[in-house]
Amino acid sequence: MTTSEKETLLLNSDKNFNRLLEIIESVPSRKRGIAIETQERDKNFRDVVMHLYEWHAMLERW
């Protein structure tokens, strides 16, 4: 991967992560903490954001 490809990947990652945060902020705060019943790992916004944050941090260290 070239430097410009990595820079593009990082820029897109930041942009899309910020878009995700904007979407979450558009949800009323009282609904953000509600968990859903599922067998999957991510059950609420906090779980999803932490999961994506860890992937984002791993990408930046790469």
Secondary structure, DSSP 8 states (H G I E B T S, - for coil): --HHHHHHHHHHHHHHHHHHHHHHHHS-HHHHT-----SSS--SHHHHHHHHHHHHHHHHH-
